[in-house]
Amino acid sequence: MNKILGSVALVGLSCVCASTVFAGTVLDKVRKNDVVVCGVNTAAPGFSNADSKGQWTGLDVDYCHALAAAVLGDANKVKYVPLNSPQRFSALQAGEVDVLARNTTWNLTRDASLGAVFVGINYFDGQGFMVPKKLNVKSAKQLNGATICVQSGTSSEKSVADYFNANKLKYKAVLFDTTEATQGAFISGRCQVYTTDMSDLAGARTRAKNPDDFVILPDVISKEPLGPSVAKGDNEWFQIARWVLNAWIEAEELGVSKANVDSMRDTSVNPNIQRLLGKAEDMGKLLGLDKDWSYRIVKQVGNYGESFDKNLGPNSSLKLPRGVNNLWTNGGILYAPPVR
């Protein structure tokens, strides 16, 4: 396979090992400023992506809406800060963002050395490869000697190295520090292969003039559990961020949607639904929130499944199957601790 050379942008990811956030300060700041500042991907269709009018959409964007609905009473009180991979953890630890919802992989290194704590998993993913259809490549094992576009400061950079070393294959990495630059370089032909999470590959393909000119290979070479994170050192804010995600998922499991949330609140005798929607026990007081915190999530944003279908599912531009991201009751592995 011929090599296509491209420029290499080497951007390091600095380690932020000490927390500068103190207990309770983030919630106080959010309430004082009346806005949740959310760090998002610069361009990740399905997760966080802005249109020509600056309107953000995506699964991660909806999580930020849910957080604002729970804490501030209004899902629209969110400020989005686009961050590239090398910036994201330093921005979180410096307090430039209140939450990082940027389709980011949860792993040991990030949990233990970057001053961040993950609140949960909102998408189970894995790393893969996309190639031009004209290359007639059917498997990653056929990529020996290829030039591969990969974003610097990501888990993809290390995983692709591990995969090629383990399989005794050679490749040339062409590194870029932003999603747009990496995708653009691949689509324009500067690399023969693009590697990132499978969901990101699906999003990148939608940006091509002729999406059918590109093929996502079936090989999945890593586990990439994606989820939002907050800075270590503020347990109050961490608990809120975690239980917003859990309530969002549990609403789908209980069959509570944006369309039926009011009728379910008025008529359901299911104790789990009554707790979730603030009709029985006051679960909000345990988080420093009011009784309607999780009701507002569903009322204003919908449940997790509604967001998945709209942003990632078969009827979206990405056309991704629910797969392992289905509820555990529907053959998937998505599972949230109960709101009780």
N, C-alpha and C positions, 0 to 999 in steps of 0.2 A: 504494500500500500504506500503510495507516495505521501511524503510529508508536506504539510502546508505550514509554513512558518508564520508566526505572529508575534507581535510585541508582547513583552512580559512586564506586567506591573506587579512588583513585589511590595505588598503592604503588610507589615507585621501586625499581630494582635497582641497588644500589651496585656500583661496579667495584672488585674486589680485584686489584690489579695486581702485588703482590709476594708471593713465596712465603715462608711461615713454617715449612715442613716441611723437615727435614734428612734426608739419606740414611740409610736403615736404621731410622729411628725408628718408622715405622708398624708394620712387622713385629714389632719388639721390643715395642711397646705391645700389639699384638694377642695375642702369645704370653703376655705377662705377665698381661693381663686375661682371657685364655682366652675371648675373644669377638671377633667381627667386628661392628663397629658400622656399620650400613647405612642410609643415608639413602634413603627411599622416598617415593612420592607419598602424599598423604593419602587419596586414594580414586581408584584407577584400575583398575577391574575388568579382569582379564586380565594386568595388569602388577604391581600391588601394591595389595592390598585386604584389610582385616581384617574378619573376620566378628564376630558378636555375642559370641563368646568370646575375641576378640582374636587369633585365629589368622590369620596372614598367608599369602596365596597370590598367585601370579602369575609371569609370566616373569622379571621383575626379582627377585622374591623367590627364585626358584629359582637365579638367578645368585649371589645372596648365599649360599644354601645350598652351592652348588658351591665358592665361595671358602673358606667355613669348612671344608668337607670336605677340601679340598686342604691348607690351612694348619694346621688344628687337629685334623684327623682325625675331626671330628664335624660333620655338616651342620647340626645343630640349634643350634650355638653361635653364634647370630646375635642381635643386638639391633637391632630396627627403630626408626628415628627418623622419624616422618612430618614431611615438610617441604613448605611451599607454595613456589610458584615464586620469589618474591623472597628467600626464606631459603636456598635450596638451595646456591648457590655460596659464600656467606659461611660457612655451616655447614661445608662441606667444607674451605675454606681455614683456618678457625679450628681444625680438628682435632676438631670435635664429632662427625664421622662419619669412618670409615675409607675408605668408598667411597660414591659417589653412584650408585644404581641406580634412577633415577626417570624412566623413559621420556623422556629428555632429548635434544633435538636437538644433534648435533655440527655446529657451524659455525665459521667463522673467528674471529668476535668472541669467542666463548666460549673457543676454543682459545688465543687470543693475549692476552686481556686480563682473564680472570676467575680466573687462578691455578689452572685445572684442566687436566688432560690426559685426553683420551678414550682408552679402552683398545681400543675397537673398536665395531662395530655389531652389535646383537643383534636389531634390527627395522628394516626399511626401510618408512617410512611417508610420508604426504603429508597436507597440510592440506585439510580439506573443510568442508562445511556440512550442518547438519541443520535441518529445518523441520517444523512441524506438517503432517500430511497434508492437513488441511482447507484450507490455503492454496493447494493445487493448483499448487505451484511445481515446475518440472521442471529448471531450470537456474539456476546462480548468476547468470547474466546478467539474470535476472528480479528480482534483489534490490535494485534501485535504490530508495533511500529507506528501507531496512529498519533496524530497531534490531537490533543484533547483540551477543549476550553473548560476551565473550572474557575470558580470564584475564590479568591484568596480569603483566608480567615474563616473558612467554613469547614464543617466536618467532612464535606465532600472531598476536600483537598487531601486529607489524610486517608480516607477510605479508598479512594482510587489508587493511591500509592500502595496500600496494603493489598488490594486485590491483584494488581499487576505483579507485585513481588511474589505473592503466594502462588500465582499461576505461571511464574517464570516468563512473563511477557514484558516487552519494552514499550514505552510510550514517551511522548514529549508533552509536558503540561504547559499550557499557555494561560497565564494567570491574569485576572482582571479584578478590580476592587469593587465593582458594582454589578448588580444583576443585569441592568440594561447593557452595559459594556460586554458582558460575557455572552448574553443572548445575541446581541447584534453581531459580534465577531463570528459566532457560529453560523448564524443565518446568512451572513455575507460570504461565508466560505473560507474564513481565516483558519478554521480548525475543521477536522474531519468528524469530530465527535464532541458532543456536549454532555457533561455529566453533572447531575445534581439530583435532588429528590424527585421521585417519579411524578409527584403532583406538580412540581415546578417545571418539569419537562413538558407536561401537558399544557401548562400555562404558556410556556415559551413558544410552543408550536402554534398557538392561536395568533401570535404576533407576526408570523410569517405571511408573506403575500399569498403563497399557496401552501397551506398547512399540510396537504396531502403529499407534498414533496419530501416530508420527513417522517421517519419511523422510530418509534420508541421500542427498543429491544426488550425482550421478556425478562432478561437477567436482572435480579435484584440482589445487590451485593452487600447490603448493610441493613441494620435496624435504625430507623430514624423517628423516634417518638417526638413529635412536635408539640410545643405548648408554650403558654405565656409564663413570664417570670417577673419577679420583683426583686428589689435590692435586699440583701440580708440586713438584719438588724432592726426591722420594724415588724414584729410579730402580728400586731393588730392589722396592719395593712395586708400582710401575707394571708391571714385567715380570711379576710374579706375577699381578696382576689381568688383564693382557692374555692371558697364556697359559692361565689358567683358562677364559676365554671361548673361546679357540681350541680347546682340548682338548675342551670341551663340544660344540662344533660338529663337530669332526673325528670324535668318537665316533659321531655319527649317520652321517656319510659312510662310515665303515668298517663300519657295521652292528652296532656294539657297543651293546647296550641294558642296561637295569637287569636284565632277565630272563636275558640270556645272557652277561653279563660274566664270570662265573666259568668257564663252559665255554669261552668264547673265550680266556680267559687260559690255560687248561690245554691247549687243543688246537690253537689257531690257529698256523700256520706263517708267516702274513703278517708280515713285519718291521715294518710300520707299526703293526699291532695289538700286536705284542710290545713295541714301544717305548711305545705309549700306555698299556699296562697293566702296565708295569714288569717285563716278563719278559726283556727284552734289555738295551739300554743304559739306564743310569741317567740319565734326563733331569732328574730332580728336583734333582740336585746343582747344576745350572746356575742354578737359581732359589733355592737355599738351602732346598729342600724334600727330603723323602725320596723313595724310589723309587716309592712307591705313591700319590703325590699325585693323579694323573689317574685311576688305577683307582678311588679312593674317590669321585671325582666321579660316575662312571657308576654305581657300586655303590649309592651313597646317594641320588643325585638323579636319575639317568637321563641320557640324552643331550638335546641341544637339541630335536630333533624331538618327543620324548616330552613335554617341557615345553610346546612350542607347541601340540600337540594337546590337552593337558589344559586349558590356560588360554585359548587363543585360537581353536583350530581349529573345524571344522564341528560337532563333537560337544560343544563348550563352550557356555556361555550367550552368548558373543559371536558364534559361528558365522562366523568369518572364514576365507576361503580361504587356503591357504598362499601362493599367488601368487608374487610376486617373492621372498618369504622362503623359498622352497624352495631346496634345495641346487642348486648350479650343475650338478650331474650329473642333476638332475631338472627342468631348465627354468627354475630360478630364478637369483638372483644371490648367494645366500649362499655364502660362500667363506672358508675360514680357512687361514692359513699352516700348513704341516705341523709336527707335533711330531716333529722329527728333528734 
